[in-house]
């Protein structure tokens, strides 16, 4: 199964109430991987919410249809898609949907209106990440936070995010080649020695 490798890297799958940070180069396929993972969960009857701050809901739907055809995740009643940059509205929708997994893609463009700083700044990242971690702990929902990697190979905006979450995953590979690898840099629930290999066919 496609996501056995992903589950193995996580230490056996998503842990309820956990916060996961997934980092990788822009365009490497983070959104595609997560959308497929959510579709697999939704196929099993779990409510899942994909909140994109970078693409419109229509763009996400087109991506889903490219991945699995018109009967793929875009038509799954358990897979909810939200295009939003306001963290308050993302969390409001999450409370309504009560998802098993919430993906926020990406943290760099999400913001809190009461923080006097631009999205992607250290203060915005810290406050938004803290709110998402608190939501995970209070609701039992798994929250996956997507972060881009800088040219220096660091998670954009701060390593401070790495200390706030339970799991830090790195999605690596060359965008000009099909193979990708997911490995855990930090994992409170399992080993950091597992590597998951994937082949991109999008």
MITORNU-635106 format. One record per atom (N, C-alpha, C, O): x, y, z. Coordinates in pm, whole numbers, plus 50000, padded with zeros to 5 digits. Each point is the difference from the previous one (the first is absolute). Example, Ala and Ser with C-alpha at 12.3 -4.5 7.8 and 13.67 -1.06 7.14 Angstrom:
<rs>
513194943150780 499115011950000 500905012050000 501044999850066 498615010749862 500825011950006 499235010950073 500515011150017 
</rs>
This chain:
<rs>
500854988050000 499155012050000 500885012550000 501045000450066 498535009849860 500805012149981 500455006450130 501125005050008 498014995050094 500325007850119 500514991750117 500105005050112 500234982449864 500654992250105 501345006250038 500365000650117 500375004049781 501305006450027 499825012750082 500785002750092 498205005149875 499715012450071 499654996950146 500505006650091 498644983349930 499624996050136 501214995150078 500135002950119 500764989849815 501184994750068 500905011350049 500514999650112 499675010649804 500835011550039 499375007250119 500725005050087 497954995549917 499315006450111 500084991950129 499725005250108 500674982149881 500064991650118 498774991450016 499704995450110 499565002549779 498794991750006 498765007349954 498904994550007 501245017649946 498855007849954 499825012650083 500765002650093 498235005249871 499725012350074 499534996750142 499204990950021 501315016650076 499584998650139 498985010950031 500305011849983 498494984650064 498985010150030 500545010950092 500694997150098 498975015449871 500425011250083 501425004649977 500505008550073 500164986149825 501395003749975 500115011149897 499095002249919 502035004750084 500315010549903 501234995749921 501034996650058 498855003649810 501064995349910 500425011449909 499155006649940 502134995850050 500545010149910 500654992949883 500934992150019 498615010649859 500574994149879 500715010949921 499365009549955 501944989150029 500785009949927 500574994449871 500244988049989 499985020749915 500584995949873 500125011949907 499385010450022 501424987949872 500165010749903 498675003449934 499164991149983 500625021549979 498815003549924 499934991949871 500994998949928 497854995550042 499814992549876 500474985750004 499984993249897 500455002050220 500534986450008 498904989550003 500254988349970 498525015850065 498884990550001 499354997950135 499284990250020 500965019050075 499424998750134 498484999949994 499354991650062 500085017949862 498555001149991 499404987649935 498954995250044 501704999749853 499514988149931 499994988050093 499034992550004 502065005650070 500094988850094 498915000750105 499334990150028 500485021750030 499025001550107 498574998749948 499144994350069 500605010749813 498654998649943 499674985349976 498874995750023 502114996749931 499794985749980 499804992850133 499174991050010 501595013050093 499854993950132 498615003050056 499374991150057 500175021349928 498675003650049 498924992549924 499014995750059 501175002649810 499024992749920 499894985650048 498904994450004 502244999650031 499984986150050 499254999250132 499234990650022 500985019150066 499275000350127 498515002349978 499164993650064 500525015549845 498605003049970 499294987849939 498824997750027 501904994649892 499444987749944 499614990250109 499104991849983 501605009150130 499684991450113 498905005550089 499664993950102 499795017849861 498875005850074 500375010750100 499135004950072 502154998949934 500425010450095 499795013849939 500295002049882 499215007350196 499915013949957 501405006150004 500694999150101 499725007249789 501315006549994 499845013849936 499135002049915 501715007350126 499915013749951 501365004549949 501004999750072 499035004649801 501215005249938 499825015049983 499215004549917 501545003450162 499905014649994 501215005349925 501134999150048 498635006449834 501085005249917 500045015250007 499015006849974 502164998550060 500185014549999 500665004549871 500195011949978 500164978549936 500755003149879 499184998249872 500295006449899 498694985050104 499214997149881 498535002050031 499574999050115 499665004049782 498555000850015 499434986050012 500664990249964 498115008750085 499354987050009 499894993549862 500134987949986 499645020449912 499904994849863 501344994049955 500034989549937 501085017350095 501324994849964 500294986850071 500594990949942 499005008150185 500204987550074 499174988949937 500464988649987 498325014749973 499144990049934 500634995149870 499994988049972 500565021249949 500654996049875 501184990750027 500234990349927 500525012750180 501134991450036 499494986050037 500584989949959 498335009750118 499444987150041 499524992049880 500184987849995 499215019049908 499504993049882 501144994949913 499884989549936 501245017950061 501174995149927 500574987550065 500504991049932 499415008550201 500584988850072 499184987249985 500554989249978 498125012050033 499184987950003 498805000449910 499124991550011 500805018149900 498855000749910 498835007050066 500075003850117 498864998049809 498865007850049 499274993250115 499225006550070 501024980449951 499374993150112 500964998650118 499744992450093 501365014949902 501014999350104 499635008750119 498825002050027 502195003150047 499755007250124 499135012349984 499375004450096 500575001449783 499195012049982 498524997150023 499235009250028 500354978149959 498594996550016 499734992250128 498914994450017 502055005050073 499834992750123 499325008950104 500505010850033 498354984650017 499215008250092 500695002250134 499635009050075 501384982949957 500695001350128 501245008849990 500625003250102 499765000749776 501175008449980 499555014449976 499435003249896 500845005450202 499615014049993 501215008349960 501124997750045 498635012149868 501075008949952 499635014450031 498885004349973 502065003050083 499795014150035 501165008149947 501164996550022 498545014449908 501045009349956 499925012350090 499065007949992 501944993650095 499915010450103 501385003250056 500834991150019 499405021850008 501255004250063 499805004350145 500975001450074 497795000649967 499705004050138 499974987750089 499204990949979 501675008750120 500034988550089 498694998750078 499534988950024 499885022250014 498744999650075 498924992949919 499244992150054 500695010849816 498994993649917 500314985349974 499104991749989 502195005150000 500394985949985 499564992050122 499414989349986 500865015950133 499634992950122 498494999750021 499474990250053 499855020349906 498545000250009 499404988849914 499094992950044 501435005649834 499514989349912 500384986350056 499214990549990 501965008450067 500424987350058 499084996050115 499694988150016 499885021450063 499084996850111 498654995249946 499344991850063 500255013449823 498744995749939 500114986049940 499134991650021 501945006149905 500194987349929 500424988850095 499674988449978 501075015350130 500554990350095 500814989249927 499674988150009 501375016049920 500774990349922 500894991250087 500405003850111 499914984549838 500994991450063 501385005849976 500874999750087 499335005849792 501285006349964 499725013549935 499155001149912 501565009250132 499975013249940 501385002949943 501004999350072 499065004149799 501255004049937 499965014949973 499045004949940 501985002550103 500125014349972 501185001849907 501154998050039 498575005749836 501015000449894 499995013849932 499135002549916 501785006350118 501124998250089 499945010450111 499245009749992 501574988250112 500015008950116 500545013849965 499705009750070 501094991449824 500625012949965 498985010749959 500295011950013 498544984149939 499025009849953 498795001450092 499105007949973 500884984450136 498905001050096 500315011150099 501165002450034 497785004550013 500255011050093 498885001350103 498874995549978 501475010950133 499025004350100 499825015149985 500985007449993 497774997150003 499725014249977 500495008750115 500295011849980 499804982650141 500405008150116 501505000650021 500465006250096 500314987749816 501465000750010 500495010149897 499784998449880 500885012150168 500425011049913 501314996349930 501075005350032 498814985749872 501174995549924 499494993249874 498864995449994 501995004149905 499594994049873 500034984850011 500754994550081 498434998549838 500074985449997 501414995349968 500695005849916 499744983750151 501344994749978 501045005650094 501114994750008 498555016150064 500955005550097 500084990750121 499114991850022 501955009750056 500214991350115 498835000650098 499574989850053 499925022349972 498915001350097 498724993549949 499294993550077 500405008349794 498814993549944 500154984750003 499094992950040 502065002349918 500224985649997 499874993950138 499374989650018 501225017050080 499974994750136 498574999550054 499574989850053 499685021349934 498655000650053 499074990349928 499194993250063 500925006349804 499144991149923 500304985350033 499084991950015 502195004849995 500374986350033 499534996250140 499514988950021 500625020250074 499534997350137 498504997450001 499534991050069 499715016949855 498544998149994 499664986549938 499084993250045 501655002949852 499724987249933 500354988350092 499284990150004 501835011050067 500374989450095 498964999150111 499614989050040 499935022450010 498995000150106 498694993849950 499334992950075 500325009849799 498794994049943 500144984949992 499064992650032 502105002749927 500234985649992 499844993550137 499334989750012 501265016250090 499964994150133 498595000450059 499594990650068 499675020149908 498675001350060 498934991949926 499024995850060 501175002149810 498964993449920 500294985349971 499094992449968 502185003650044 500364986449962 500254998549851 500304989149953 499585021849974 500245000149856 501514999949974 500765006250074 499664986849822 501395000749956 500145012449914 499255001849904 501695006850127 500245012149921 501344998549929 501044998150063 498925002949805 501224999449919 500275014049947 499195005749927 501964999850109 500405013449959 501074998749892 501024993550021 498735012649865 500964999449889 500875012450002 499505011250012 501814986849977 500935011249997 500994998349886 500444988849972 499915022249963 500984999349892 501415000750057 500235005250109 500704989549816 501405000150039 500735011149926 499745002349882 501165004550186 500765011049939 501144994549915 500244987949996 500455021049936 501144996049918 501114993850084 500824992349950 499205011050180 501004994350090 499604986350052 500744993850077 498075001449881 499554986950043 499325000050135 499814989450060 499825022449990 499335000950130 498515002549979 499595005649899 499624990150199 498575002649991 499795015050008 500435006750094 498914998549803 499835014249991 499315005250121 498984994450041 501555016250021 499535005550121 500284991050102 499014993450034 501585005349999 500404994850125 500054985950037 499094991949979 502035005650077 500124987050065 499135000250124 499764989550059 499785022249980 499185000650122 498754991549983 499454995050098 500095003349779 498834991549977 500314985550035 499134992850048 502105003049929 500364986250025 499844996450147 499714988550033 500495021250055 499904997450144 498554999850048 499734995350110 499345009649809 498615000950041 499204987549965 498974997350061 501514995149842 499214988849949 500554986650051 501094999350057 498124990249921 500394986650046 500894992949899 500904992450037 498855010249835 500724993049893 500445010149896 499245008949962 501994989849991 500515008249890 500424990649888 500884991650019 498485009849865 500324991749885 500655008449892 499655011649980 501314982549951 500655006749888 499664992449872 500194987849991 499305019549910 499654994149870 501085004449902 500145011949972 500624978549977 501205003349925 500004993549863 499344989949977 501415016049933 500144994449866 500315011049900 500025011950035 500214984249843 500285009349891 498725001249916 499504990049949 499995022150038 498745001849927 500074995449855 498974998249935 502265000050013 500174995449862 500044984849989 500084994649890 499854998550225 499994985450001 498774995250075 499415007550079 500194980149898 498724995050051 500044995850146 498965000250066 502194996149986 500034994250134 500115010750110 500705010049986 498574987450123 499995008950116 500214991750126 499724988050001 500785018350103 500204993150127 499425008550113 500135012250001 499224981150094 499515006450121 500754993950117 500074987850015 500505020950069 500694994950119 499655008950119 499695011849984 500364982250133 499695007450123 501265006150058 501004993050020 498965020050005 501115006850067 499774999750151 500954999650079 497785000449958 499604999350141 498724991750005 499115001849917 500804989350181 498784991950011 499824995450144 500744991550049 498285014350019 499734996250139 499354986250011 499904994550109 499655000149778 499244987550004 500714988349931 499444989149992 501755013049958 500674989349928 501435003449967 500575009650051 500014982449863 501405001249962 500225011549901 499095004049927 502125001050073 500395009949898 500934993649897 500695006949926 499314979850071 500894992949907 499264994049881 500624994149912 498055007550084 499234994749888 499985010149885 500005012150022 499974982749856 499895008349879 498904994249913 499984988049974 499125020549980 498964995749908 500335004649859 500325011849980 499604979349923 500325003449862 498725000549917 499134991450012 500785018749902 498825001949917 500435003049856 501115004849975 498004992349934 500235003349860 498935009849955 498814997050008 501605014649947 499075010249954 499634997449854 500874999049913 497825000150062 499554997649863 499025010749955 499314998249899 500635012950175 499085010849963 500455006849873 499345009349953 
</rs>
